Amino acid sequence: MKALVTGGAGFIGSHLVEELASRQNEVVIIDDLSSGVVDNITNFMELQAEVETSSRYDIKFVHESILNLALLKKLFEGIDYVFHQAAIPSVDKSINDPQSTHDVNVTGTLNVLIAARDNNVKKVVFASSCAVYGNSTGLPKREDMTPNPQSIYAANKLAGEYYCQVFYQIYGLPTVCLRYFNVYGPRQNSSSEYAAVIPRFIQSVRDKKSPIIYGDGEQTRDFVSVKDVVEANILAAKSDVVGVYNIGKGESISVNKLAELIIKIMGSRIEPTHQEPKIGEIRHSLAAISKAKQFGYTPKYDIEEALKWQI
């Protein structure tokens, strides 16, 4: 296939690009590098240069924003599948700067769908989020539950899902929305102000500092390996399914236990410290993943083993 990955220099996007290219697919990356970094794609871009006669690493990188609709329409020419990973993926930043997060997460998604429609793309796979469930009662979270977004970011992602839905209904553009739960793995940024919990904990322990837990630490999360998320994207693209699907491990762990596990793996005796809970953070999260089995999704990676790759 010929695939395009928005946000392809980001954490999840770069893993997706690498896997697609290793399967001898032609891949186009568009990323404005606002949160993605060139280092995430350097290794396999160099491999491409070393084996110019091989199609194994057929990758093109475009340093641009998804807000540039005219460029998207040109880039999408001849593309079979679009994997829309680009976003400002932070609850905190969305609360502090709602306008720019809306522009990228909502208007950017609309631009991607328009360009895909105009170029007869076979399918768009949209990276949504379990944040759309908010603090809705009942576990595990099922796709048929009423969304209850608690942050600007969550509302952005839900708006993106609705755009995907109506583009399929009105224009016949096949779309799949994957509600990611807590994704972790190599290349996850630990230096950002808005870094996810696992890379923050790992970096703190490396620096011999106490990992900071917001709230009492008894909030639970469903952590899923980036390798499983990549496989879910590819399976969803190749299948005939459309609609919304949870992508998680189907298991949850408290933030306190996560900190203990990371500290143990790293051979440290440091103790976490607790601070006030964050605004807009949900209490419990656990994915019902039976629906995603329709397109063959089965998570393979245990958190303790997968954390060792990241550490």
Secondary structure, 3 states (H helix, E strand, C coil): CEEEEECCCCHHHHHHHHHHHHCCCEEEEEECCCCCCCHHHHHHHHHHHHCCCCCCCEEEEEECCCCCHHHHHHHCCCCCEEEECCCCCCHHHHHHCHHHHHHHHHHHHHHHHHHHHHCCCCEEEEEEEHHHHCCCCCCCECCCCCCCCCCHHHHHHHHHHHHHHHHHHHHCCCEEEEEECEEECCCCCCCCCCCCHHHHHHHHHHCCCCCEEECCCCCEECEEEHHHHHHHHHHHHHCCCCEEEEECCCCCEEHHHHHHHHHHHCCCCCCCEEECCCCCCCCECCECCCHHHHHCCCCCCCHHHHHHHHC
